Amino acid sequence: MQLTSIEGGSGTIVQGEEAAALVADCLAQFAQGRIAALYDLGVAFSTGSHGTACDLIEAHKWFNIAASKGHEEASWCRADISEEMTAREIAEAQRRAREWLAEDRRRAA
């Protein structure tokens, strides 16, 4: 299996090709106005599905971004996985979410 890097803030998450394709597809859907695509990324990373490795920091980041865009279920999922995370992991997830949102705003401008 060939592995691909997915940029996650200052960290790089090593995932398979299927995961990279999922991220690209979900971000394309989000660009077309589908906020639930960000929630889908949170689900994939929290469960280790669709070729992703289970990564609660990355899941929290996507749930946080989806919640900030108004996806109610994403906020519940973020709270659920927060119970399994350390304060440092949550802080890192929040930092990554803020960074992604800032980049998204720059792309939109």
Protein Blocks (a to p, Z undefined) as FASTA:
>chain_A
ZZddddehjbccdddfklmmmmmmmmmmmmnopaklmmmmmmmmmnopghiacdfklmmm
mmmmmmmnopaklmmmmmmmmmmpcfklmmmmmmmmmmmmmmmmmmmZZ
